[in-house]
Amino acid sequence: MAVNIAIYSNANSTSKSISVGFEGEILAASNASSYTTDIDYFFKFNTGARTDDNIALGVKLNRGLSDLVLNGSRQSAANDSNAYSDITDMITDVVYDYVHGHTADQWSSGVTVQNPMQF
Amino acid sequence: MATVRIYHEEENKYCRVDATLFYTVLDDFTGQFQYYLRITTDIRNLDGSVFPQFLVRTLDDVPPGAATATNWSDLVDKYVNYFMTTAELGQSSSSSSSSSSSSSEEYSSSSSSSEEYSSSSSSSSSSQSSESSSSSSL
């Protein structure tokens, strides 16, 4: 059971949706140095929206409050490397990243260019 | 929603622990929506009572007596372990009346570390004859 978050664009009079749920799955190649068959539990974000240059926005996972959205090293909405304070703080920042995107190496996180959400 | 299924070999039945994302306005906040995980189980306490539901907002919101979780997997593991050991799931005899004291009220924050959860749980977990398997469902 996932929670759907609607994002409305006032300028375009359209809305997009992001779903977020808490899942337990075996992760393959999850930025790990070795494989494991253990079940991991994490928050999973998904959306059918695309970037402003028409590229599908990917799935984002969160494994813990210190797993920050920009390469695990920085929050998206601010130049902050502190862990999220709670689940609400984490979800807010991941949604911010989906909607606004970020520039390359934003906050020295090493992320590549990603564009904002297309409405 | 993530569901952990626990197989009880002696009784040939499954128990489950569910972790579900919810959002609502909680009465201890000032009117703003908050997201949280709700941890529930159908495992029964030794006295037959149900476990309370646990509300999780941070990795500090662990079961009684447990240390802060390092990530969400660790947090789920701690709750599964807490339910299983408190209920002495898999014990051949459930005559013990110990340890499962905090029942029936809704629990929403990390507890005091003085509870006997960890100390009383080790013996029960080591002697469990049931095997547990976990799986997830969406």
gemmi code that builds the backbone of each chain (N, CA, C; Angstrom):
import gemmi

chains = {
    "A": [
        ("MET", (0.849, -1.183, 0.000), (0.000, 0.000, 0.000), (0.887, 1.236, 0.000)),
        ("ALA", (0.826, 1.921, -1.092), (1.681, 3.105, -1.210), (0.852, 4.368, -1.008)),
        ("VAL", (1.553, 5.407, -0.663), (0.930, 6.722, -0.542), (1.209, 7.493, -1.818)),
        ("ASN", (0.178, 8.084, -2.381), (0.354, 8.882, -3.585), (0.389, 10.364, -3.232)),
        ("ILE", (1.396, 11.028, -3.770), (1.552, 12.457, -3.524), (1.323, 13.173, -4.850)),
        ("ALA", (0.349, 14.043, -4.882), (0.041, 14.788, -6.105), (0.797, 16.115, -6.106)),
        ("ILE", (1.373, 16.445, -7.255), (2.059, 17.728, -7.402), (1.344, 18.498, -8.495)),
        ("TYR", (0.830, 19.623, -8.134), (0.061, 20.418, -9.086), (0.898, 21.574, -9.603)),
        ("SER", (0.890, 21.731, -10.908), (1.579, 22.863, -11.516), (0.572, 23.958, -11.809)),
        ("ASN", (0.697, 25.036, -11.107), (-0.224, 26.141, -11.309), (-0.050, 26.760, -12.689)),
        ("ALA", (1.189, 26.771, -13.159), (1.474, 27.383, -14.454), (0.891, 26.582, -15.607)),
        ("ASN", (0.857, 25.261, -15.435), (0.397, 24.406, -16.532), (-0.970, 23.800, -16.290)),
        ("SER", (-1.500, 24.024, -15.118), (-2.801, 23.464, -14.734), (-2.833, 21.948, -14.917)),
        ("THR", (-1.724, 21.326, -14.633), (-1.665, 19.867, -14.674), (-1.041, 19.359, -13.376)),
        ("SER", (-1.260, 18.105, -13.128), (-0.661, 17.528, -11.925), (0.047, 16.217, -12.251)),
        ("LYS", (1.016, 15.908, -11.477), (1.742, 14.640, -11.567), (1.665, 13.960, -10.213)),
        ("SER", (2.004, 12.678, -10.222), (1.894, 11.926, -8.983), (3.194, 11.180, -8.690)),
        ("ILE", (3.532, 11.138, -7.427), (4.662, 10.340, -6.952), (4.115, 9.375, -5.916)),
        ("SER", (4.435, 8.107, -6.075), (4.014, 7.143, -5.068), (5.199, 6.781, -4.193)),
        ("VAL", (4.928, 6.592, -2.930), (5.978, 6.177, -1.997), (5.400, 5.108, -1.084)),
        ("GLY", (6.157, 4.044, -0.946), (5.720, 2.953, -0.085), (6.895, 2.365, 0.663)),
        ("PHE", (6.582, 1.607, 1.674), (7.629, 0.918, 2.435), (7.640, -0.527, 1.976)),
        ("GLU", (8.781, -0.977, 1.513), (8.868, -2.281, 0.860), (9.955, -3.129, 1.496)),
        ("GLY", (9.834, -4.416, 1.308), (10.882, -5.351, 1.690), (11.211, -6.235, 0.514)),
        ("GLU", (12.399, -6.108, -0.006), (12.780, -6.851, -1.204), (14.269, -7.171, -1.153)),
        ("ILE", (14.653, -8.149, -1.927), (16.075, -8.414, -2.105), (16.583, -7.457, -3.173)),
        ("LEU", (17.611, -6.733, -2.840), (18.141, -5.747, -3.763), (19.353, -6.325, -4.488)),
        ("ALA", (19.394, -6.111, -5.765), (20.541, -6.531, -6.560), (21.322, -5.297, -6.972)),
        ("ALA", (22.624, -5.379, -6.838), (23.503, -4.299, -7.266), (23.068, -2.960, -6.694)),
        ("SER", (22.704, -2.978, -5.450), (22.225, -1.754, -4.821), (23.406, -0.971, -4.270)),
        ("ASN", (24.194, -0.467, -5.160), (25.421, 0.280, -4.869), (26.260, -0.417, -3.792)),
        ("ALA", (26.193, -1.746, -3.787), (26.931, -2.510, -2.791), (28.152, -3.164, -3.431)),
        ("SER", (29.135, -3.426, -2.615), (30.345, -4.050, -3.138), (30.196, -5.558, -3.239)),
        ("SER", (29.203, -6.101, -2.575), (28.984, -7.538, -2.667), (27.494, -7.820, -2.709)),
        ("TYR", (27.148, -8.970, -3.228), (25.747, -9.329, -3.322), (25.293, -9.988, -2.034)),
        ("THR", (24.026, -9.812, -1.741), (23.448, -10.471, -0.578), (22.033, -10.891, -0.929)),
        ("THR", (21.617, -11.976, -0.331), (20.240, -12.415, -0.551), (19.340, -11.999, 0.611)),
        ("ASP", (19.876, -11.204, 1.502), (19.051, -10.692, 2.599), (17.959, -9.771, 2.054)),
        ("ILE", (16.839, -9.787, 2.719), (15.774, -8.860, 2.355), (16.063, -7.510, 3.002)),
        ("ASP", (16.065, -6.500, 2.192), (16.242, -5.139, 2.698), (14.882, -4.454, 2.799)),
        ("TYR", (14.768, -3.573, 3.750), (13.545, -2.787, 3.919), (13.872, -1.328, 3.661)),
        ("PHE", (13.026, -0.691, 2.896), (13.353, 0.654, 2.455), (12.083, 1.354, 1.964)),
        ("PHE", (12.187, 2.660, 1.826), (11.120, 3.427, 1.184), (11.413, 3.482, -0.314)),
        ("LYS", (10.383, 3.304, -1.093), (10.551, 3.256, -2.548), (9.660, 4.324, -3.188)),
        ("PHE", (10.298, 5.198, -3.944), (9.585, 6.280, -4.629), (9.505, 5.953, -6.112)),
        ("ASN", (8.368, 6.222, -6.682), (8.200, 5.957, -8.108), (7.252, 6.991, -8.697)),
        ("THR", (7.468, 7.286, -9.950), (6.581, 8.225, -10.633), (6.577, 7.936, -12.131)),
        ("GLY", (5.483, 8.223, -12.743), (5.400, 8.114, -14.189), (5.762, 9.414, -14.874)),
        ("ALA", (6.090, 10.412, -14.095), (6.431, 11.712, -14.684), (7.790, 11.647, -15.362)),
        ("ARG", (8.045, 12.635, -16.196), (9.289, 12.702, -16.941), (9.966, 14.038, -16.670)),
        ("THR", (11.222, 14.099, -17.054), (11.944, 15.349, -16.882), (11.528, 16.339, -17.967)),
        ("ASP", (11.993, 17.560, -17.835), (11.606, 18.574, -18.803), (12.213, 18.315, -20.180)),
        ("ASP", (13.190, 17.437, -20.297), (13.637, 17.024, -21.632), (13.185, 15.595, -21.942)),
        ("ASN", (12.096, 15.208, -21.320), (11.352, 14.006, -21.678), (12.078, 12.698, -21.357)),
        ("ILE", (12.813, 12.681, -20.298), (13.454, 11.453, -19.825), (12.691, 10.959, -18.601)),
        ("ALA", (12.429, 9.661, -18.589), (11.680, 9.101, -17.466), (12.447, 9.289, -16.160)),
        ("LEU", (11.720, 9.707, -15.153), (12.329, 9.850, -13.831), (12.410, 8.477, -13.162)),
        ("GLY", (13.550, 8.182, -12.607), (13.780, 6.848, -12.077), (13.241, 6.636, -10.683)),
        ("VAL", (13.326, 5.387, -10.271), (12.950, 5.020, -8.900), (14.015, 5.525, -7.933)),
        ("LYS", (13.589, 5.979, -6.799), (14.519, 6.373, -5.744), (14.229, 5.543, -4.505)),
        ("LEU", (15.279, 5.095, -3.850), (15.142, 4.313, -2.629), (15.723, 5.078, -1.454)),
        ("ASN", (15.158, 4.831, -0.304), (15.734, 5.377, 0.928), (15.856, 4.257, 1.946)),
        ("ARG", (17.083, 3.998, 2.395), (17.344, 2.872, 3.297), (17.445, 3.304, 4.764)),
        ("GLY", (17.534, 4.595, 4.973), (17.656, 5.080, 6.350), (17.666, 6.596, 6.345)),
        ("LEU", (17.574, 7.192, 7.512), (17.492, 8.648, 7.571), (18.802, 9.326, 7.181)),
        ("SER", (19.899, 8.595, 7.177), (21.165, 9.187, 6.723), (21.426, 8.897, 5.249)),
        ("ASP", (20.507, 8.222, 4.607), (20.629, 7.938, 3.172), (20.027, 9.118, 2.410)),
        ("LEU", (20.829, 10.128, 2.200), (20.337, 11.375, 1.611), (20.137, 11.223, 0.113)),
        ("VAL", (19.259, 12.027, -0.425), (18.776, 11.786, -1.793), (19.835, 12.043, -2.854)),
        ("LEU", (20.765, 12.937, -2.609), (21.803, 13.201, -3.601), (23.016, 12.327, -3.326)),
        ("ASN", (23.067, 11.203, -4.006), (24.172, 10.255, -3.857), (24.388, 9.820, -2.414)),
        ("GLY", (23.378, 9.910, -1.611), (23.514, 9.514, -0.209), (24.312, 10.497, 0.621)),
        ("SER", (24.698, 11.628, 0.018), (25.615, 12.516, 0.729), (25.064, 13.909, 1.009)),
        ("ARG", (24.055, 14.317, 0.276), (23.512, 15.654, 0.479), (21.989, 15.631, 0.341)),
        ("GLN", (21.359, 16.492, 1.101), (19.937, 16.723, 0.878), (19.764, 17.545, -0.390)),
        ("SER", (18.585, 17.509, -0.953), (18.363, 18.178, -2.229), (17.973, 19.642, -2.064)),
        ("ALA", (17.152, 19.925, -1.084), (16.617, 21.275, -0.959), (17.592, 22.238, -0.309)),
        ("ALA", (18.629, 21.707, 0.319), (19.580, 22.572, 0.998), (20.948, 21.901, 0.993)),
        ("ASN", (21.977, 22.713, 1.135), (23.326, 22.160, 1.187), (23.578, 21.601, 2.579)),
        ("ASP", (23.041, 20.425, 2.778), (23.025, 19.853, 4.115), (23.398, 18.381, 4.029)),
        ("SER", (24.404, 17.995, 4.797), (24.811, 16.585, 4.818), (24.339, 15.886, 6.082)),
        ("ASN", (23.546, 16.566, 6.880), (23.000, 15.936, 8.086), (21.901, 14.951, 7.716)),
        ("ALA", (21.720, 13.965, 8.544), (20.648, 12.996, 8.325), (19.291, 13.683, 8.417)),
        ("TYR", (18.324, 13.112, 7.738), (16.964, 13.632, 7.863), (16.492, 13.465, 9.311)),
        ("SER", (15.663, 14.382, 9.719), (15.222, 14.333, 11.111), (14.149, 13.271, 11.346)),
        ("ASP", (13.341, 13.007, 10.335), (12.310, 11.983, 10.476), (11.803, 11.592, 9.087)),
        ("ILE", (10.828, 10.714, 9.042), (10.318, 10.215, 7.764), (9.709, 11.352, 6.955)),
        ("THR", (8.999, 12.234, 7.594), (8.384, 13.358, 6.891), (9.441, 14.229, 6.220)),
        ("ASP", (10.498, 14.517, 6.942), (11.599, 15.320, 6.405), (12.215, 14.635, 5.196)),
        ("MET", (12.386, 13.330, 5.284), (12.984, 12.573, 4.187), (12.084, 12.593, 2.953)),
        ("ILE", (10.812, 12.298, 3.140), (9.896, 12.257, 1.999), (9.794, 13.630, 1.351)),
        ("THR", (9.744, 14.661, 2.151), (9.659, 16.023, 1.618), (10.853, 16.340, 0.721)),
        ("ASP", (12.032, 15.921, 1.155), (13.236, 16.243, 0.383), (13.327, 15.412, -0.900)),
        ("VAL", (12.926, 14.164, -0.832), (12.960, 13.337, -2.048), (11.947, 13.875, -3.070)),
        ("VAL", (10.789, 14.249, -2.600), (9.792, 14.819, -3.517), (10.308, 16.134, -4.102)),
        ("TYR", (10.951, 16.922, -3.279), (11.555, 18.172, -3.772), (12.525, 17.874, -4.905)),
        ("ASP", (13.326, 16.825, -4.723), (14.314, 16.480, -5.738), (13.652, 16.023, -7.036)),
        ("TYR", (12.566, 15.283, -6.920), (11.828, 14.883, -8.120), (11.301, 16.113, -8.862)),
        ("VAL", (10.745, 17.022, -8.130), (10.037, 18.144, -8.756), (11.018, 19.181, -9.307)),
        ("HIS", (12.022, 19.500, -8.540), (12.929, 20.579, -8.927), (14.180, 20.099, -9.641)),
        ("GLY", (14.517, 18.819, -9.476), (15.761, 18.355, -10.064), (16.940, 19.037, -9.395)),
        ("HIS", (18.080, 18.927, -10.031), (19.254, 19.571, -9.458), (20.292, 19.719, -10.548)),
        ("THR", (21.243, 20.539, -10.299), (22.325, 20.724, -11.258), (23.436, 19.724, -10.971)),
        ("ALA", (24.358, 19.604, -11.928), (25.456, 18.660, -11.749), (26.258, 19.005, -10.512)),
        ("ASP", (26.645, 17.969, -9.787), (27.481, 18.117, -8.595), (26.877, 19.083, -7.579)),
        ("GLN", (25.569, 19.130, -7.573), (24.931, 20.029, -6.622), (25.392, 19.721, -5.201)),
        ("TRP", (25.758, 20.746, -4.504), (26.251, 20.638, -3.134), (27.429, 19.667, -3.042)),
        ("SER", (28.202, 19.579, -4.104), (29.368, 18.678, -4.128), (28.990, 17.234, -3.847)),
        ("SER", (27.810, 16.864, -4.263), (27.357, 15.498, -4.011), (27.812, 14.529, -5.087)),
        ("GLY", (28.238, 15.045, -6.221), (28.676, 14.176, -7.298), (27.559, 13.687, -8.204)),
        ("VAL", (26.364, 14.160, -8.013), (25.275, 13.745, -8.888), (25.471, 14.350, -10.269)),
        ("THR", (24.962, 13.641, -11.255), (25.037, 14.177, -12.602), (23.818, 15.047, -12.864)),
        ("VAL", (23.819, 15.678, -13.993), (22.726, 16.599, -14.318), (21.393, 15.871, -14.315)),
        ("GLN", (20.440, 16.444, -13.689), (19.083, 15.901, -13.733), (18.113, 17.071, -13.771)),
        ("ASN", (17.145, 16.957, -14.620), (16.262, 18.084, -14.852), (15.016, 18.026, -13.999)),
        ("PRO", (14.343, 19.143, -13.877), (13.100, 19.144, -13.098), (11.986, 18.376, -13.797)),
        ("MET", (10.936, 18.171, -13.051), (9.803, 17.405, -13.557), (9.070, 18.164, -14.657)),
        ("GLN", (8.663, 17.454, -15.653), (7.903, 18.035, -16.757), (6.409, 18.003, -16.429)),
        ("PHE", (5.772, 19.156, -16.613), (4.326, 19.214, -16.385), (3.594, 19.478, -17.684)),
    ],
    "B": [
        ("MET", (3.486, -1.431, 1.500), (3.504, -2.113, 2.789), (4.433, -3.308, 2.712)),
        ("ALA", (5.282, -3.437, 3.679), (6.168, -4.592, 3.758), (5.613, -5.564, 4.791)),
        ("THR", (5.583, -6.821, 4.417), (5.069, -7.846, 5.316), (6.129, -8.909, 5.551)),
        ("VAL", (6.407, -9.171, 6.811), (7.314, -10.258, 7.181), (6.446, -11.433, 7.612)),
        ("ARG", (6.642, -12.558, 6.977), (5.898, -13.768, 7.352), (6.802, -14.650, 8.196)),
        ("ILE", (6.263, -15.126, 9.277), (7.032, -15.956, 10.203), (6.327, -17.299, 10.314)),
        ("TYR", (7.043, -18.333, 9.976), (6.443, -19.668, 10.026), (6.714, -20.322, 11.370)),
        ("HIS", (5.652, -20.759, 12.016), (5.762, -21.442, 13.298), (5.639, -22.931, 13.021)),
        ("GLU", (6.788, -23.602, 13.099), (6.822, -24.991, 12.665), (5.965, -25.902, 13.545)),
        ("GLU", (6.055, -25.700, 14.869), (5.330, -26.597, 15.769), (3.826, -26.510, 15.583)),
        ("GLU", (3.353, -25.317, 15.337), (1.908, -25.148, 15.182), (1.489, -25.093, 13.721)),
        ("ASN", (2.455, -25.169, 12.842), (2.200, -25.136, 11.407), (1.292, -23.965, 11.020)),
        ("LYS", (1.708, -22.815, 11.431), (0.929, -21.633, 11.079), (1.862, -20.459, 10.814)),
        ("TYR", (1.344, -19.487, 10.149), (2.117, -18.288, 9.845), (1.659, -17.126, 10.729)),
        ("CYS", (2.611, -16.363, 11.141), (2.331, -15.072, 11.754), (2.888, -14.005, 10.814)),
        ("ARG", (2.499, -12.784, 11.058), (2.979, -11.716, 10.184), (3.261, -10.450, 10.977)),
        ("VAL", (4.218, -9.723, 10.460), (4.509, -8.384, 10.962), (4.410, -7.447, 9.770)),
        ("ASP", (3.592, -6.442, 9.892), (3.374, -5.503, 8.787), (3.959, -4.135, 9.124)),
        ("ALA", (4.584, -3.542, 8.153), (5.083, -2.162, 8.277), (4.468, -1.354, 7.148)),
        ("THR", (3.661, -0.399, 7.497), (2.873, 0.329, 6.514), (3.106, 1.822, 6.639)),
        ("LEU", (3.320, 2.467, 5.506), (3.472, 3.921, 5.493), (2.108, 4.587, 5.560)),
        ("PHE", (1.986, 5.530, 6.469), (0.753, 6.292, 6.600), (1.079, 7.773, 6.709)),
        ("TYR", (0.110, 8.582, 6.476), (0.289, 9.984, 6.811), (-0.997, 10.497, 7.435)),
        ("THR", (-0.818, 11.321, 8.394), (-1.963, 11.867, 9.095), (-1.493, 13.048, 9.929)),
        ("VAL", (-2.424, 13.708, 10.536), (-2.089, 14.729, 11.526), (-2.127, 14.062, 12.887)),
        ("LEU", (-1.009, 14.047, 13.549), (-0.952, 13.440, 14.875), (-1.246, 14.489, 15.936)),
        ("ASP", (-1.801, 14.035, 17.011), (-2.241, 14.999, 18.017), (-1.083, 15.632, 18.789)),
        ("ASP", (0.122, 15.106, 18.609), (1.244, 15.742, 19.296), (2.013, 16.668, 18.354)),
        ("PHE", (1.439, 16.962, 17.216), (2.042, 17.933, 16.314), (1.064, 19.073, 16.084)),
        ("THR", (1.578, 20.107, 15.513), (0.761, 21.309, 15.410), (0.048, 21.392, 14.073)),
        ("GLY", (-0.761, 20.442, 13.795), (-1.650, 20.537, 12.660), (-1.070, 20.154, 11.323)),
        ("GLN", (0.187, 19.838, 11.245), (0.760, 19.510, 9.947), (0.755, 17.994, 9.743)),
        ("PHE", (0.647, 17.625, 8.475), (0.675, 16.211, 8.160), (2.050, 15.633, 8.469)),
        ("GLN", (2.037, 14.453, 9.004), (3.269, 13.738, 9.276), (3.184, 12.349, 8.646)),
        ("TYR", (4.292, 11.929, 8.088), (4.382, 10.556, 7.592), (4.984, 9.692, 8.685)),
        ("TYR", (4.527, 8.470, 8.739), (5.105, 7.547, 9.708), (4.846, 6.117, 9.272)),
        ("LEU", (5.599, 5.206, 9.852), (5.361, 3.783, 9.651), (4.522, 3.260, 10.805)),
        ("ARG", (3.583, 2.432, 10.466), (2.809, 1.757, 11.500), (3.210, 0.285, 11.501)),
        ("ILE", (3.715, -0.162, 12.637), (4.161, -1.545, 12.765), (3.105, -2.323, 13.535)),
        ("THR", (2.587, -3.356, 12.921), (1.564, -4.180, 13.570), (1.916, -5.656, 13.398)),
        ("THR", (1.328, -6.475, 14.242), (1.550, -7.924, 14.130), (0.323, -8.664, 14.611)),
        ("ASP", (0.157, -9.870, 14.124), (-0.913, -10.728, 14.655), (-0.368, -11.731, 15.664)),
        ("ILE", (0.899, -11.609, 15.993), (1.468, -12.421, 17.063), (0.808, -12.009, 18.386)),
        ("ARG", (0.498, -12.966, 19.200), (-0.134, -12.676, 20.482), (0.882, -12.762, 21.616)),
        ("ASN", (0.651, -11.943, 22.621), (1.449, -12.021, 23.831), (1.209, -13.348, 24.543)),
        ("LEU", (2.021, -13.626, 25.515), (1.873, -14.872, 26.262), (0.506, -14.988, 26.908)),
        ("ASP", (-0.038, -13.867, 27.337), (-1.354, -13.901, 27.985), (-2.494, -13.808, 26.971)),
        ("GLY", (-2.170, -13.874, 25.711), (-3.191, -13.859, 24.677), (-3.572, -12.480, 24.192)),
        ("SER", (-3.040, -11.467, 24.823), (-3.385, -10.108, 24.417), (-2.641, -9.732, 23.134)),
        ("VAL", (-3.161, -8.734, 22.471), (-2.528, -8.287, 21.231), (-1.429, -7.282, 21.557)),
        ("PHE", (-0.457, -7.217, 20.693), (0.562, -6.192, 20.826), (-0.020, -4.838, 20.403)),
        ("PRO", (0.481, -3.773, 20.974), (0.040, -2.460, 20.481), (0.610, -2.215, 19.102)),
        ("GLN", (0.042, -1.264, 18.423), (0.678, -0.850, 17.176), (1.760, 0.175, 17.516)),
        ("PHE", (2.827, 0.110, 16.777), (3.950, 1.002, 17.025), (4.021, 2.024, 15.888)),
        ("LEU", (4.154, 3.270, 16.251), (4.286, 4.329, 15.253), (5.741, 4.759, 15.184)),
        ("VAL", (6.270, 4.786, 13.978), (7.683, 5.071, 13.777), (7.827, 6.334, 12.942)),
        ("ARG", (8.543, 7.302, 13.485), (8.858, 8.503, 12.715), (10.354, 8.621, 12.458)),
        ("THR", (11.144, 8.064, 13.347), (12.593, 8.128, 13.191), (13.184, 6.764, 13.517)),
        ("LEU", (14.467, 6.641, 13.321), (15.150, 5.383, 13.626), (15.329, 5.192, 15.130)),
        ("ASP", (14.953, 6.190, 15.906), (14.956, 6.042, 17.364), (13.687, 5.357, 17.870)),
        ("ASP", (12.698, 5.266, 17.016), (11.419, 4.699, 17.442), (11.471, 3.177, 17.329)),
        ("VAL", (12.217, 2.603, 18.231), (12.457, 1.165, 18.214), (11.615, 0.497, 19.296)),
        ("PRO", (11.535, -0.819, 19.284), (10.754, -1.484, 20.329), (11.407, -1.330, 21.693)),
        ("PRO", (10.673, -1.606, 22.745), (11.189, -1.413, 24.101), (12.527, -2.113, 24.323)),
        ("GLY", (13.462, -1.357, 24.836), (14.750, -1.922, 25.201), (15.770, -1.993, 24.094)),
        ("ALA", (15.366, -1.725, 22.875), (16.299, -1.852, 21.749), (17.055, -0.543, 21.533)),
        ("ALA", (18.248, -0.682, 20.968), (19.045, 0.492, 20.652), (18.570, 1.105, 19.339)),
        ("THR", (18.966, 2.344, 19.101), (18.595, 3.032, 17.862), (18.968, 2.192, 16.645)),
        ("ALA", (18.061, 2.140, 15.693), (18.313, 1.365, 14.474), (19.254, 2.133, 13.554)),
        ("THR", (20.020, 1.394, 12.782), (20.952, 2.028, 11.854), (20.298, 2.339, 10.516)),
        ("ASN", (19.295, 1.569, 10.152), (18.574, 1.811, 8.900), (17.210, 1.128, 9.010)),
        ("TRP", (16.431, 1.192, 7.926), (15.062, 0.653, 8.011), (15.068, -0.868, 8.140)),
        ("SER", (16.026, -1.531, 7.520), (16.108, -2.987, 7.663), (16.389, -3.372, 9.103)),
        ("ASP", (17.311, -2.666, 9.704), (17.644, -2.930, 11.103), (16.428, -2.678, 11.991)),
        ("LEU", (15.685, -1.640, 11.679), (14.500, -1.323, 12.470), (13.451, -2.435, 12.379)),
        ("VAL", (13.211, -2.919, 11.161), (12.240, -4.005, 11.003), (12.718, -5.250, 11.735)),
        ("ASP", (14.003, -5.543, 11.621), (14.553, -6.703, 12.325), (14.319, -6.599, 13.830)),
        ("LYS", (14.516, -5.406, 14.363), (14.339, -5.231, 15.806), (12.895, -5.478, 16.215)),
        ("TYR", (11.942, -5.008, 15.415), (10.539, -5.242, 15.767), (10.177, -6.715, 15.653)),
        ("VAL", (10.640, -7.358, 14.603), (10.339, -8.796, 14.455), (10.921, -9.565, 15.627)),
        ("ASN", (12.157, -9.232, 15.972), (12.799, -9.894, 17.101), (12.050, -9.626, 18.405)),
        ("TYR", (11.609, -8.397, 18.572), (10.868, -8.042, 19.787), (9.573, -8.837, 19.897)),
        ("PHE", (8.812, -8.886, 18.816), (7.545, -9.617, 18.856), (7.779, -11.102, 19.130)),
        ("MET", (8.761, -11.657, 18.444), (9.003, -13.094, 18.584), (9.503, -13.457, 19.975)),
        ("THR", (10.413, -12.659, 20.493), (10.984, -13.002, 21.793), (10.031, -12.681, 22.934)),
        ("THR", (9.303, -11.586, 22.809), (8.348, -11.247, 23.868), (7.234, -12.285, 23.948)),
        ("ALA", (6.780, -12.721, 22.804), (5.712, -13.721, 22.782), (6.255, -15.127, 22.939)),
        ("GLU", (7.585, -15.230, 23.018), (8.236, -16.543, 23.105), (7.731, -17.454, 22.006)),
        ("LEU", (7.679, -16.909, 20.846), (7.212, -17.676, 19.699), (8.187, -18.818, 19.434)),
        ("GLY", (7.658, -20.008, 19.358), (8.508, -21.149, 19.076), (8.956, -21.884, 20.303)),
        ("GLN", (8.642, -21.335, 21.485), (8.956, -22.067, 22.700), (8.061, -23.291, 22.796)),
        ("SER", (8.646, -24.392, 23.246), (7.845, -25.605, 23.372), (6.844, -25.478, 24.515)),
        ("SER", (7.203, -24.702, 25.520), (6.275, -24.448, 26.613), (6.128, -22.952, 26.778)),
        ("SER", (4.920, -22.498, 26.870), (4.707, -21.066, 26.997), (4.170, -20.720, 28.369)),
        ("SER", (4.593, -21.463, 29.361), (4.050, -21.255, 30.690), (4.672, -20.058, 31.389)),
        ("SER", (5.756, -19.566, 30.879), (6.394, -18.431, 31.516), (5.487, -17.213, 31.462)),
        ("SER", (5.519, -16.463, 32.519), (4.655, -15.283, 32.555), (5.472, -14.005, 32.541)),
        ("SER", (6.648, -14.089, 32.071), (7.556, -12.954, 32.178), (7.406, -11.965, 31.031)),
        ("SER", (7.931, -10.874, 31.227), (8.409, -9.863, 30.283), (7.406, -9.105, 29.430)),
        ("SER", (6.326, -9.664, 29.011), (5.499, -8.913, 28.074), (4.533, -8.022, 28.837)),
        ("SER", (5.027, -6.928, 29.274), (4.228, -6.090, 30.150), (3.552, -4.927, 29.444)),
        ("SER", (4.168, -4.430, 28.400), (3.631, -3.217, 27.803), (2.624, -3.562, 26.716)),
        ("SER", (1.442, -3.804, 27.094), (0.456, -4.184, 26.105), (-0.552, -3.081, 25.886)),
        ("SER", (-1.307, -3.251, 24.964), (-2.562, -2.605, 24.608), (-2.608, -1.089, 24.433)),
        ("GLU", (-1.657, -0.345, 24.899), (-1.760, 1.068, 24.555), (-0.931, 1.346, 23.305)),
        ("GLU", (-1.321, 2.359, 22.609), (-0.591, 2.721, 21.402), (0.750, 3.305, 21.796)),
        ("TYR", (1.755, 2.895, 21.087), (3.108, 3.241, 21.461), (3.731, 4.007, 20.322)),
        ("SER", (4.331, 5.142, 20.617), (4.758, 5.960, 19.496), (6.141, 6.568, 19.620)),
        ("SER", (6.926, 6.139, 20.522), (8.259, 6.692, 20.564), (9.218, 5.681, 21.164)),
        ("SER", (10.475, 6.024, 21.092), (11.451, 5.094, 21.637), (11.250, 4.974, 23.136)),
        ("SER", (11.478, 3.804, 23.610), (11.135, 3.545, 24.988), (12.342, 3.682, 25.891)),
        ("SER", (12.094, 3.569, 27.144), (13.198, 3.590, 28.086), (14.035, 2.347, 27.893)),
        ("SER", (15.297, 2.520, 28.149), (16.192, 1.396, 27.902), (16.227, 0.418, 29.053)),
        ("SER", (15.454, 0.664, 30.064), (15.529, -0.178, 31.242), (14.649, -1.410, 31.152)),
        ("GLU", (13.875, -1.528, 30.117), (13.017, -2.695, 30.031), (13.842, -3.949, 29.825)),
        ("GLU", (13.251, -5.053, 30.204), (14.028, -6.272, 30.216), (13.942, -7.021, 28.900)),
        ("TYR", (13.591, -6.312, 27.878), (13.416, -6.945, 26.580), (14.645, -7.716, 26.126)),
        ("SER", (15.799, -7.073, 26.134), (16.958, -7.730, 25.562), (17.460, -8.862, 26.442)),
        ("SER", (17.414, -8.658, 27.739), (17.954, -9.691, 28.598), (17.072, -10.921, 28.636)),
        ("SER", (15.792, -10.717, 28.573), (14.911, -11.864, 28.674), (14.716, -12.558, 27.345)),
        ("SER", (15.177, -11.926, 26.307), (14.875, -12.484, 24.999), (15.912, -13.469, 24.510)),
        ("SER", (17.102, -13.384, 25.044), (18.157, -14.186, 24.451), (17.908, -15.673, 24.608)),
        ("SER", (17.417, -16.064, 25.746), (17.231, -17.492, 25.942), (16.128, -18.032, 25.046)),
        ("SER", (15.106, -17.224, 24.867), (14.013, -17.735, 24.060), (14.399, -17.834, 22.598)),
        ("SER", (15.176, -16.890, 22.154), (15.507, -16.942, 20.736), (16.478, -18.061, 20.432)),
        ("SER", (17.349, -18.351, 21.389), (18.328, -19.379, 21.104), (17.716, -20.767, 21.109)),
        ("SER", (16.582, -20.919, 21.771), (16.005, -22.254, 21.852), (14.807, -22.428, 20.933)),
        ("GLN", (14.624, -21.476, 20.079), (13.474, -21.596, 19.199), (13.638, -22.769, 18.251)),
        ("SER", (12.591, -23.524, 18.144), (12.646, -24.624, 17.203), (11.972, -24.283, 15.897)),
        ("SER", (11.232, -23.206, 15.929), (10.579, -22.856, 14.677), (11.561, -22.146, 13.771)),
        ("GLU", (11.419, -22.383, 12.525), (12.248, -21.647, 11.594), (11.437, -20.479, 11.066)),
        ("SER", (12.118, -19.440, 10.834), (11.388, -18.281, 10.347), (11.829, -17.956, 8.937)),
        ("SER", (10.907, -17.613, 8.173), (11.239, -17.166, 6.835), (10.518, -15.873, 6.604)),
        ("SER", (11.146, -15.009, 5.901), (10.514, -13.725, 5.684), (10.343, -13.490, 4.196)),
        ("SER", (9.303, -12.854, 3.897), (9.082, -12.488, 2.514), (8.352, -11.172, 2.493)),
        ("SER", (8.258, -10.624, 1.368), (7.598, -9.336, 1.289), (6.452, -9.386, 0.313)),
        ("SER", (5.525, -8.554, 0.552), (4.460, -8.384, -0.413), (4.197, -6.917, -0.554)),
        ("LEU", (3.689, -6.543, -1.657), (3.487, -5.130, -1.897), (2.102, -4.742, -1.464)),
    ],
}
model = gemmi.Model(1)
for chain_id, residues in chains.items():
    chain = gemmi.Chain(chain_id)
    for i, (resn, *xyz) in enumerate(residues, 1):
        res = gemmi.Residue()
        res.name, res.seqid = resn, gemmi.SeqId(i, " ")
        for name, pos in zip(("N", "CA", "C"), xyz):
            atom = gemmi.Atom()
            atom.name, atom.element = name, gemmi.Element(name[0])
            atom.pos, atom.b_iso = gemmi.Position(*pos), 0.0
            res.add_atom(atom)
        chain.add_residue(res)
    model.add_chain(chain)
structure = gemmi.Structure()
structure.add_model(model)
structure.setup_entities()
